[in-house]
């Protein structure tokens, strides 16, 4: 598990292909909408305080959980947040985002949450429990252990790369 900056950087990197797939304002909206969900699987850190059986790197760190949350939140965000952000003065009305707002938001949530799981695969189980991202379809943990959790160069490098890539692609789209 990379730290918060690394997770947000990975979310930015995972969301960046939107710049090639939709119009400029829709891409900006997609990245802004999906970025907070780069921390979605870590909701277990809060749930474990209220529910003793919830453990870190448990069910919330699965594609099943991220998929279910995406399907539940996507339509809500699509009906509320997407039109609200699209009608703000900073963006014109992004056509791609408003064609299918529920699908647009669902995909943004899913991509952001999945990026978090990928980040944990890269570093688990260095200081934490291994994750089972494909549970219940494929039992067993998955971990590459490519990076160390507390590696500031890796975490801030991922965040910097994500920011620079998205800023560069937004500039390039002009």
KOLNU-574980 format. One record per atom (N, C-alpha, C): residue in three letters; atom name; x, y, z. Coordinates in nm, 2 decimals. Layout:
# KOLNU-574980
REC  res  atom      xx      yy      zz
REC  ala    CA       X       Y       Z
...
***
This chain:
# KOLNU-574980
REC  res  atom      xx      yy      zz
REC  unk     N    0.08   -0.12    0.00
REC  unk    CA    0.00    0.00    0.00
REC  unk     C    0.09    0.12    0.00
REC  unk     N    0.08    0.20   -0.10
REC  unk    CA    0.15    0.33   -0.11
REC  unk     C    0.07    0.42   -0.02
REC  unk     N    0.13    0.53    0.02
REC  unk    CA    0.05    0.62    0.11
REC  unk     C   -0.05    0.71    0.03
REC  unk     N   -0.11    0.81    0.10
REC  unk    CA   -0.21    0.89    0.04
REC  unk     C   -0.17    0.95   -0.09
REC  unk     N   -0.05    1.02   -0.09
REC  unk    CA    0.00    1.09   -0.20
REC  unk     C    0.02    0.99   -0.32
REC  unk     N    0.07    0.87   -0.29
REC  unk    CA    0.09    0.77   -0.40
REC  unk     C   -0.04    0.72   -0.45
REC  unk     N   -0.14    0.70   -0.37
REC  unk    CA   -0.27    0.66   -0.41
REC  unk     C   -0.34    0.76   -0.50
REC  unk     N   -0.33    0.89   -0.46
REC  unk    CA   -0.39    0.99   -0.54
REC  unk     C   -0.31    1.01   -0.68
REC  unk     N   -0.18    0.99   -0.67
REC  unk    CA   -0.10    1.00   -0.79
REC  unk     C   -0.14    0.89   -0.89
REC  unk     N   -0.16    0.76   -0.84
REC  unk    CA   -0.20    0.65   -0.92
REC  unk     C   -0.34    0.68   -0.98
REC  unk     N   -0.43    0.73   -0.90
REC  unk    CA   -0.56    0.77   -0.95
REC  unk     C   -0.55    0.87   -1.06
REC  unk     N   -0.47    0.97   -1.05
REC  unk    CA   -0.45    1.07   -1.15
REC  unk     C   -0.40    1.00   -1.28
REC  unk     N   -0.30    0.91   -1.26
REC  unk    CA   -0.25    0.84   -1.38
REC  unk     C   -0.35    0.75   -1.45
REC  unk     N   -0.43    0.68   -1.37
REC  unk    CA   -0.53    0.59   -1.42
REC  unk     C   -0.65    0.67   -1.49
REC  unk     N   -0.68    0.79   -1.44
REC  unk    CA   -0.79    0.87   -1.49
REC  unk     C   -0.74    0.95   -1.62
REC  unk     N   -0.62    0.96   -1.64
REC  unk    CA   -0.56    1.05   -1.75
REC  unk     C   -0.60    1.00   -1.89
REC  unk     N   -0.63    0.87   -1.92
REC  unk    CA   -0.67    0.84   -2.06
REC  unk     C   -0.80    0.91   -2.10
REC  unk     N   -0.87    0.97   -2.01
REC  unk    CA   -0.99    1.04   -2.05
REC  unk     C   -0.96    1.16   -2.14
REC  unk     N   -0.84    1.21   -2.13
REC  unk    CA   -0.81    1.33   -2.22
REC  unk     C   -0.80    1.29   -2.36
REC  unk     N   -0.79    1.16   -2.39
REC  unk    CA   -0.79    1.11   -2.53
REC  unk     C   -0.93    1.06   -2.58
REC  unk     N   -1.02    1.04   -2.48
REC  unk    CA   -1.15    0.98   -2.51
REC  unk     C   -1.27    1.07   -2.52
REC  unk     N   -1.26    1.18   -2.44
REC  unk    CA   -1.37    1.27   -2.44
REC  unk     C   -1.32    1.41   -2.46
REC  unk     N   -1.42    1.51   -2.47
REC  unk    CA   -1.38    1.64   -2.49
REC  unk     C   -1.30    1.70   -2.36
REC  unk     N   -1.24    1.81   -2.38
REC  unk    CA   -1.15    1.87   -2.28
REC  unk     C   -1.22    1.89   -2.15
REC  unk     N   -1.34    1.95   -2.15
REC  unk    CA   -1.40    1.98   -2.02
REC  unk     C   -1.46    1.85   -1.96
REC  unk     N   -1.50    1.76   -2.04
REC  unk    CA   -1.54    1.63   -1.98
REC  unk     C   -1.43    1.55   -1.92
REC  unk     N   -1.31    1.56   -1.98
REC  unk    CA   -1.20    1.49   -1.92
REC  unk     C   -1.16    1.56   -1.79
REC  unk     N   -1.16    1.69   -1.78
REC  unk    CA   -1.13    1.76   -1.65
REC  unk     C   -1.23    1.72   -1.55
REC  unk     N   -1.36    1.71   -1.58
REC  unk    CA   -1.46    1.67   -1.49
REC  unk     C   -1.44    1.52   -1.45
REC  unk     N   -1.41    1.43   -1.54
REC  unk    CA   -1.38    1.29   -1.51
REC  unk     C   -1.27    1.28   -1.41
REC  unk     N   -1.16    1.35   -1.43
REC  unk    CA   -1.05    1.34   -1.34
REC  unk     C   -1.09    1.40   -1.20
REC  unk     N   -1.15    1.51   -1.20
REC  unk    CA   -1.19    1.57   -1.07
REC  unk     C   -1.29    1.48   -1.00
REC  unk     N   -1.38    1.42   -1.07
REC  unk    CA   -1.48    1.33   -1.01
REC  unk     C   -1.42    1.20   -0.95
REC  unk     N   -1.33    1.14   -1.03
REC  unk    CA   -1.27    1.01   -0.99
REC  unk     C   -1.16    1.02   -0.89
REC  unk     N   -1.09    1.14   -0.88
REC  unk    CA   -0.97    1.15   -0.79
REC  unk     C   -1.00    1.12   -0.65
REC  unk     N   -1.11    1.17   -0.58
REC  unk    CA   -1.13    1.14   -0.44
REC  unk     C   -1.15    0.99   -0.42
REC  unk     N   -1.20    0.92   -0.52
REC  unk    CA   -1.22    0.77   -0.50
REC  unk     C   -1.09    0.69   -0.51
REC  unk     N   -0.98    0.76   -0.54
REC  unk    CA   -0.85    0.69   -0.53
REC  unk     C   -0.82    0.65   -0.38
REC  unk     N   -0.90    0.69   -0.29
REC  unk    CA   -0.89    0.65   -0.15
REC  unk     C   -1.00    0.56   -0.10
REC  unk     N   -1.10    0.53   -0.19
REC  unk    CA   -1.22    0.45   -0.16
REC  unk     C   -1.19    0.32   -0.08
REC  unk     N   -1.10    0.24   -0.12
REC  unk    CA   -1.08    0.11   -0.04
REC  unk     C   -1.03    0.13    0.10
REC  unk     N   -0.97    0.24    0.13
REC  unk    CA   -0.93    0.27    0.27
REC  unk     C   -1.04    0.31    0.36
REC  unk     N   -1.16    0.30    0.31
REC  unk    CA   -1.28    0.33    0.40
REC  unk     C   -1.28    0.23    0.51
REC  unk     N   -1.21    0.11    0.49
REC  unk    CA   -1.21    0.01    0.60
REC  unk     C   -1.13    0.06    0.72
REC  unk     N   -1.05    0.16    0.71
REC  unk    CA   -0.98    0.22    0.82
REC  unk     C   -1.08    0.28    0.92
REC  unk     N   -1.18    0.34    0.86
REC  unk    CA   -1.29    0.41    0.94
REC  unk     C   -1.39    0.31    0.99
REC  unk     N   -1.43    0.21    0.90
REC  unk    CA   -1.53    0.11    0.93
REC  unk     C   -1.48    0.02    1.05
REC  unk     N   -1.35    0.00    1.05
REC  unk    CA   -1.29   -0.09    1.16
REC  unk     C   -1.31   -0.03    1.30
REC  unk     N   -1.32    0.10    1.31
REC  unk    CA   -1.35    0.16    1.44
REC  unk     C   -1.49    0.14    1.48
REC  unk     N   -1.59    0.13    1.39
REC  unk    CA   -1.73    0.11    1.42
REC  unk     C   -1.76   -0.04    1.42
REC  unk     N   -1.70   -0.12    1.34
REC  unk    CA   -1.73   -0.26    1.32
REC  unk     C   -1.60   -0.34    1.35
REC  unk     N   -1.60   -0.41    1.46
REC  unk    CA   -1.47   -0.48    1.50
REC  unk     C   -1.42   -0.58    1.40
REC  unk     N   -1.51   -0.64    1.32
REC  unk    CA   -1.47   -0.75    1.23
REC  unk     C   -1.41   -0.70    1.10
REC  unk     N   -1.42   -0.57    1.07
REC  unk    CA   -1.37   -0.52    0.95
REC  unk     C   -1.22   -0.50    0.97
REC  unk     N   -1.14   -0.55    0.87
REC  unk    CA   -0.99   -0.54    0.88
REC  unk     C   -0.94   -0.47    0.76
REC  unk     N   -0.83   -0.40    0.78
REC  unk    CA   -0.76   -0.33    0.67
REC  unk     C   -0.71   -0.43    0.56
REC  unk     N   -0.73   -0.40    0.44
REC  unk    CA   -0.70   -0.48    0.32
REC  unk     C   -0.79   -0.60    0.31
REC  unk     N   -0.91   -0.59    0.37
REC  unk    CA   -1.01   -0.69    0.36
REC  unk     C   -1.10   -0.67    0.24
REC  unk     N   -1.23   -0.69    0.26
REC  unk    CA   -1.33   -0.69    0.15
REC  unk     C   -1.33   -0.55    0.07
REC  unk     N   -1.30   -0.44    0.14
REC  unk    CA   -1.30   -0.31    0.07
REC  unk     C   -1.19   -0.30   -0.03
REC  unk     N   -1.09   -0.39   -0.02
REC  unk    CA   -0.98   -0.38   -0.12
REC  unk     C   -1.00   -0.49   -0.23
REC  unk     N   -1.12   -0.50   -0.27
REC  unk    CA   -1.15   -0.60   -0.38
REC  unk     C   -1.22   -0.52   -0.50
REC  unk     N   -1.21   -0.58   -0.62
REC  unk    CA   -1.27   -0.52   -0.73
REC  unk     C   -1.43   -0.53   -0.71
REC  unk     N   -1.47   -0.64   -0.64
REC  unk    CA   -1.61   -0.65   -0.62
REC  unk     C   -1.67   -0.53   -0.54
REC  unk     N   -1.60   -0.49   -0.43
REC  unk    CA   -1.64   -0.38   -0.35
REC  unk     C   -1.64   -0.25   -0.43
REC  unk     N   -1.53   -0.23   -0.50
REC  unk    CA   -1.52   -0.10   -0.58
REC  unk     C   -1.63   -0.10   -0.69
REC  unk     N   -1.66   -0.22   -0.75
REC  unk    CA   -1.76   -0.22   -0.85
REC  unk     C   -1.90   -0.20   -0.79
REC  unk     N   -1.93   -0.25   -0.68
REC  unk    CA   -2.06   -0.23   -0.61
REC  unk     C   -2.08   -0.09   -0.57
REC  unk     N   -1.98   -0.03   -0.51
REC  unk    CA   -1.99    0.11   -0.47
REC  unk     C   -2.00    0.20   -0.60
REC  unk     N   -1.93    0.17   -0.70
REC  unk    CA   -1.94    0.25   -0.83
REC  unk     C   -2.08    0.24   -0.88
REC  unk     N   -2.14    0.12   -0.88
REC  unk    CA   -2.27    0.11   -0.93
REC  unk     C   -2.38    0.18   -0.85
REC  unk     N   -2.35    0.19   -0.72
REC  unk    CA   -2.44    0.25   -0.63
REC  unk     C   -2.43    0.41   -0.63
REC  unk     N   -2.30    0.45   -0.63
REC  unk    CA   -2.28    0.60   -0.63
REC  unk     C   -2.28    0.66   -0.76
REC  unk     N   -2.25    0.59   -0.87
REC  unk    CA   -2.24    0.65   -1.00
REC  unk     C   -2.37    0.72   -1.05
REC  unk     N   -2.49    0.65   -1.04
REC  unk    CA   -2.61    0.72   -1.08
REC  unk     C   -2.64    0.84   -0.99
REC  unk     N   -2.61    0.83   -0.86
REC  unk    CA   -2.64    0.95   -0.77
REC  unk     C   -2.55    1.06   -0.81
REC  unk     N   -2.42    1.04   -0.83
REC  unk    CA   -2.33    1.14   -0.87
REC  unk     C   -2.36    1.19   -1.01
REC  unk     N   -2.41    1.10   -1.09
REC  unk    CA   -2.44    1.14   -1.23
REC  unk     C   -2.56    1.24   -1.23
REC  unk     N   -2.66    1.22   -1.14
REC  unk    CA   -2.77    1.31   -1.13
REC  unk     C   -2.75    1.44   -1.06
REC  unk     N   -2.65    1.44   -0.97
REC  unk    CA   -2.63    1.55   -0.88
REC  unk     C   -2.50    1.63   -0.91
REC  unk     N   -2.39    1.56   -0.89
REC  unk    CA   -2.26    1.62   -0.90
REC  unk     C   -2.22    1.66   -1.04
REC  unk     N   -2.24    1.57   -1.13
REC  unk    CA   -2.20    1.59   -1.27
REC  unk     C   -2.27    1.72   -1.33
REC  unk     N   -2.40    1.73   -1.32
REC  unk    CA   -2.46    1.85   -1.37
REC  unk     C   -2.42    1.98   -1.29
REC  unk     N   -2.40    1.96   -1.16
REC  unk    CA   -2.36    2.08   -1.08
REC  unk     C   -2.22    2.13   -1.12
REC  unk     N   -2.13    2.03   -1.14
REC  unk    CA   -1.99    2.07   -1.18
REC  unk     C   -1.99    2.12   -1.32
REC  unk     N   -2.07    2.06   -1.41
REC  unk    CA   -2.08    2.10   -1.55
REC  unk     C   -2.13    2.24   -1.57
REC  unk     N   -2.22    2.28   -1.48
REC  unk    CA   -2.28    2.41   -1.49
REC  unk     C   -2.21    2.52   -1.41
REC  unk     N   -2.09    2.49   -1.35
REC  unk    CA   -2.01    2.59   -1.28
REC  unk     C   -1.95    2.68   -1.38
REC  unk     N   -1.91    2.79   -1.35
REC  unk    CA   -1.85    2.89   -1.44
REC  unk     C   -1.71    2.85   -1.49
REC  unk     N   -1.64    2.76   -1.42
REC  unk    CA   -1.51    2.72   -1.47
REC  unk     C   -1.51    2.63   -1.59
REC  unk     N   -1.61    2.56   -1.61
REC  unk    CA   -1.62    2.47   -1.72
REC  unk     C   -1.74    2.51   -1.82
REC  unk     N   -1.72    2.48   -1.94
REC  unk    CA   -1.83    2.50   -2.03
REC  unk     C   -1.92    2.37   -2.01
REC  unk     N   -2.02    2.36   -2.08
REC  unk    CA   -2.10    2.24   -2.06
REC  unk     C   -2.04    2.12   -2.14
REC  unk     N   -1.97    2.03   -2.07
REC  unk    CA   -1.90    1.92   -2.13
REC  unk     C   -2.01    1.82   -2.19
REC  unk     N   -2.00    1.81   -2.32
REC  unk    CA   -2.10    1.73   -2.39
REC  unk     C   -2.10    1.58   -2.35
REC  unk     N   -1.98    1.53   -2.35
REC  unk    CA   -1.96    1.38   -2.32
REC  unk     C   -2.01    1.35   -2.18
REC  unk     N   -1.99    1.43   -2.08
REC  unk    CA   -2.03    1.41   -1.95
REC  unk     C   -2.18    1.41   -1.93
REC  unk     N   -2.25    1.49   -2.01
REC  unk    CA   -2.39    1.51   -2.00
REC  unk     C   -2.47    1.41   -2.08
REC  unk     N   -2.41    1.34   -2.18
REC  unk    CA   -2.48    1.25   -2.26
REC  unk     C   -2.53    1.13   -2.17
REC  unk     N   -2.44    1.08   -2.09
REC  unk    CA   -2.47    0.96   -2.00
REC  unk     C   -2.41    0.99   -1.87
REC  unk     N   -2.46    1.08   -1.79
REC  unk    CA   -2.39    1.12   -1.66
REC  unk     C   -2.38    1.01   -1.56
REC  unk     N   -2.47    0.91   -1.55
REC  unk    CA   -2.46    0.80   -1.46
REC  unk     C   -2.34    0.71   -1.50
REC  unk     N   -2.33    0.68   -1.62
REC  unk    CA   -2.23    0.59   -1.67
REC  unk     C   -2.09    0.66   -1.66
REC  unk     N   -2.09    0.79   -1.69
REC  unk    CA   -1.97    0.87   -1.68
REC  unk     C   -1.92    0.87   -1.53
REC  unk     N   -2.01    0.90   -1.44
REC  unk    CA   -1.97    0.90   -1.29
REC  unk     C   -1.93    0.76   -1.24
REC  unk     N   -2.01    0.66   -1.28
REC  unk    CA   -1.98    0.52   -1.24
REC  unk     C   -1.84    0.48   -1.28
REC  unk     N   -1.80    0.52   -1.40
REC  unk    CA   -1.67    0.48   -1.45
REC  unk     C   -1.56    0.56   -1.38
REC  unk     N   -1.58    0.69   -1.35
REC  unk    CA   -1.49    0.77   -1.28
REC  unk     C   -1.46    0.71   -1.14
REC  unk     N   -1.57    0.67   -1.07
REC  unk    CA   -1.55    0.61   -0.94
REC  unk     C   -1.48    0.48   -0.95
REC  unk     N   -1.51    0.40   -1.04
REC  unk    CA   -1.45    0.27   -1.06
REC  unk     C   -1.30    0.28   -1.09
REC  unk     N   -1.27    0.37   -1.18
REC  unk    CA   -1.12    0.38   -1.22
REC  unk     C   -1.04    0.44   -1.10
REC  unk     N   -1.10    0.53   -1.03
REC  unk    CA   -1.03    0.58   -0.91
REC  unk     C   -1.01    0.48   -0.80
REC  unk     N   -1.11    0.40   -0.77
REC  unk    CA   -1.10    0.30   -0.67
REC  unk     C   -1.01    0.18   -0.71
REC  unk     N   -1.01    0.15   -0.84
REC  unk    CA   -0.93    0.04   -0.89
REC  unk     C   -0.78    0.08   -0.89
REC  unk     N   -0.75    0.21   -0.91
REC  unk    CA   -0.61    0.25   -0.90
REC  unk     C   -0.56    0.23   -0.76
REC  unk     N   -0.64    0.25   -0.66
REC  unk    CA   -0.60    0.23   -0.52
REC  unk     C   -0.56    0.08   -0.50
REC  unk     N   -0.64   -0.01   -0.55
REC  unk    CA   -0.61   -0.15   -0.53
REC  unk     C   -0.48   -0.18   -0.61
REC  unk     N   -0.46   -0.13   -0.72
REC  unk    CA   -0.33   -0.15   -0.80
REC  unk     C   -0.21   -0.10   -0.72
REC  unk     N   -0.23    0.01   -0.65
REC  unk    CA   -0.12    0.06   -0.57
REC  unk     C   -0.09   -0.03   -0.45
REC  unk     N   -0.19   -0.09   -0.40
REC  unk    CA   -0.16   -0.18   -0.29
REC  unk     C   -0.10   -0.31   -0.33
REC  unk     N   -0.13   -0.35   -0.45
REC  unk    CA   -0.07   -0.47   -0.51
REC  unk     C    0.08   -0.44   -0.53
REC  unk     N    0.11   -0.32   -0.57
REC  unk    CA    0.26   -0.29   -0.59
REC  unk     C    0.34   -0.29   -0.46
REC  unk     N    0.27   -0.27   -0.35
REC  unk    CA    0.35   -0.26   -0.22
REC  unk     C    0.31   -0.35   -0.11
REC  unk     N    0.20   -0.42   -0.12
REC  unk    CA    0.16   -0.51   -0.01
REC  unk     C    0.24   -0.64   -0.03
REC  unk     N    0.27   -0.71    0.07
REC  unk    CA    0.24   -0.68    0.22
REC  unk     C    0.36   -0.64    0.29
REC  unk     N    0.43   -0.53    0.25
REC  unk    CA    0.55   -0.49    0.32
REC  unk     C    0.53   -0.46    0.47
REC  unk     N    0.43   -0.38    0.50
REC  unk    CA    0.40   -0.35    0.64
REC  unk     C    0.26   -0.38    0.68
REC  unk     N    0.18   -0.44    0.59
REC  unk    CA    0.04   -0.46    0.61
REC  unk     C    0.00   -0.60    0.56
REC  unk     N   -0.13   -0.63    0.58
REC  unk    CA   -0.18   -0.75    0.54
REC  unk     C   -0.19   -0.76    0.38
REC  unk     N   -0.17   -0.88    0.33
REC  unk    CA   -0.18   -0.89    0.18
REC  unk     C   -0.33   -0.86    0.14
REC  unk     N   -0.35   -0.83    0.01
REC  unk    CA   -0.48   -0.81   -0.03
REC  unk     C   -0.53   -0.92   -0.13
REC  unk     N   -0.66   -0.94   -0.14
REC  unk    CA   -0.71   -1.04   -0.23
REC  unk     C   -0.81   -0.96   -0.33
REC  unk     N   -0.75   -0.89   -0.42
REC  unk    CA   -0.84   -0.80   -0.51
REC  unk     C   -0.94   -0.88   -0.59
REC  unk     N   -0.92   -1.00   -0.62
REC  unk    CA   -1.01   -1.07   -0.71
REC  unk     C   -1.11   -1.16   -0.63
REC  unk     N   -1.11   -1.15   -0.50
REC  unk    CA   -1.20   -1.22   -0.41
REC  unk     C   -1.35   -1.18   -0.45
REC  unk     N   -1.44   -1.27   -0.46
REC  unk    CA   -1.44   -1.41   -0.43
REC  unk     C   -1.42   -1.50   -0.55
REC  unk     N   -1.39   -1.44   -0.66
REC  unk    CA   -1.37   -1.53   -0.78
REC  unk     C   -1.24   -1.60   -0.78
REC  unk     N   -1.14   -1.54   -0.73
REC  unk    CA   -1.00   -1.60   -0.73
REC  unk     C   -0.95   -1.58   -0.59
REC  unk     N   -0.95   -1.69   -0.51
REC  unk    CA   -0.90   -1.68   -0.37
REC  unk     C   -0.75   -1.66   -0.37
REC  unk     N   -0.70   -1.60   -0.27
REC  unk    CA   -0.55   -1.58   -0.25
REC  unk     C   -0.51   -1.44   -0.28
REC  unk     N   -0.40   -1.41   -0.21
REC  unk    CA   -0.35   -1.27   -0.22
REC  unk     C   -0.27   -1.25   -0.35
REC  unk     N   -0.26   -1.12   -0.38
REC  unk    CA   -0.19   -1.08   -0.50
REC  unk     C   -0.10   -0.96   -0.45
REC  unk     N    0.03   -0.98   -0.47
REC  unk    CA    0.12   -0.87   -0.44
REC  unk     C    0.25   -0.88   -0.52
REC  unk     N    0.30   -0.77   -0.56
REC  unk    CA    0.42   -0.76   -0.65
REC  unk     C    0.54   -0.71   -0.56
REC  unk     N    0.51   -0.64   -0.46
REC  unk    CA    0.61   -0.58   -0.37
REC  unk     C    0.72   -0.51   -0.45
REC  unk     N    0.68   -0.42   -0.53
REC  unk    CA    0.77   -0.34   -0.62
REC  unk     C    0.82   -0.22   -0.54
REC  unk     N    0.74   -0.16   -0.46
REC  unk    CA    0.77   -0.04   -0.39
REC  unk     C    0.75   -0.06   -0.24
REC  unk     N    0.82    0.02   -0.16
REC  unk    CA    0.80    0.02   -0.01
REC  unk     C    0.70    0.13    0.02
REC  unk     N    0.61    0.10    0.12
REC  unk    CA    0.50    0.19    0.16
REC  unk     C    0.55    0.33    0.19
REC  unk     N    0.66    0.34    0.27
REC  unk    CA    0.70    0.47    0.32
REC  unk     C    0.81    0.54    0.23
REC  unk     N    0.81    0.50    0.10
REC  unk    CA    0.91    0.55    0.01
REC  unk     C    0.86    0.69   -0.04
REC  unk     N    0.91    0.80    0.02
REC  unk    CA    0.87    0.93   -0.02
REC  unk     C    0.90    0.96   -0.17
REC  unk     N    1.02    0.91   -0.22
REC  unk    CA    1.04    0.94   -0.37
REC  unk     C    0.93    0.87   -0.45
REC  unk     N    0.89    0.75   -0.42
REC  unk    CA    0.79    0.68   -0.50
REC  unk     C    0.66    0.75   -0.48
REC  unk     N    0.61    0.77   -0.36
REC  unk    CA    0.48    0.83   -0.34
REC  unk     C    0.47    0.97   -0.40
REC  unk     N    0.56    1.06   -0.37
REC  unk    CA    0.55    1.19   -0.42
REC  unk     C    0.59    1.19   -0.57
REC  unk     N    0.67    1.09   -0.62
REC  unk    CA    0.69    1.08   -0.76
REC  unk     C    0.56    1.04   -0.84
REC  unk     N    0.48    0.95   -0.78
REC  unk    CA    0.36    0.92   -0.84
REC  unk     C    0.26    1.04   -0.85
REC  unk     N    0.25    1.11   -0.74
REC  unk    CA    0.17    1.23   -0.73
REC  unk     C    0.21    1.33   -0.83
REC  unk     N    0.34    1.36   -0.84
REC  unk    CA    0.40    1.46   -0.93
REC  unk     C    0.37    1.41   -1.07
REC  unk     N    0.39    1.29   -1.10
REC  unk    CA    0.37    1.23   -1.24
REC  unk     C    0.23    1.25   -1.28
REC  unk     N    0.14    1.21   -1.18
REC  unk    CA   -0.01    1.23   -1.21
REC  unk     C   -0.05    1.37   -1.24
REC  unk     N    0.00    1.46   -1.16
REC  unk    CA   -0.04    1.60   -1.18
REC  unk     C    0.02    1.65   -1.31
REC  unk     N    0.15    1.63   -1.33
REC  unk    CA    0.21    1.68   -1.46
REC  unk     C    0.15    1.62   -1.58
REC  unk     N    0.11    1.49   -1.58
REC  unk    CA    0.05    1.43   -1.69
REC  unk     C   -0.08    1.49   -1.72
REC  unk     N   -0.17    1.51   -1.62
REC  unk    CA   -0.30    1.57   -1.64
REC  unk     C   -0.29    1.71   -1.68
REC  unk     N   -0.20    1.79   -1.62
REC  unk    CA   -0.19    1.93   -1.66
REC  unk     C   -0.13    1.94   -1.81
REC  unk     N   -0.04    1.85   -1.84
REC  unk    CA    0.02    1.85   -1.97
REC  unk     C   -0.09    1.81   -2.08
REC  unk     N   -0.17    1.71   -2.05
REC  unk    CA   -0.27    1.67   -2.14
REC  unk     C   -0.38    1.78   -2.15
REC  unk     N   -0.41    1.84   -2.05
REC  unk    CA   -0.51    1.95   -2.06
REC  unk     C   -0.46    2.07   -2.15
REC  unk     N   -0.33    2.10   -2.13
REC  unk    CA   -0.27    2.20   -2.21
REC  unk     C   -0.26    2.16   -2.35
REC  unk     N   -0.23    2.03   -2.37
REC  unk    CA   -0.22    1.98   -2.51
REC  unk     C   -0.35    1.98   -2.58
REC  unk     N   -0.46    1.96   -2.51
REC  unk    CA   -0.59    1.96   -2.57
REC  unk     C   -0.63    2.10   -2.62
REC  unk     N   -0.56    2.20   -2.58
REC  unk    CA   -0.60    2.34   -2.63
REC  unk     C   -0.57    2.34   -2.77
***
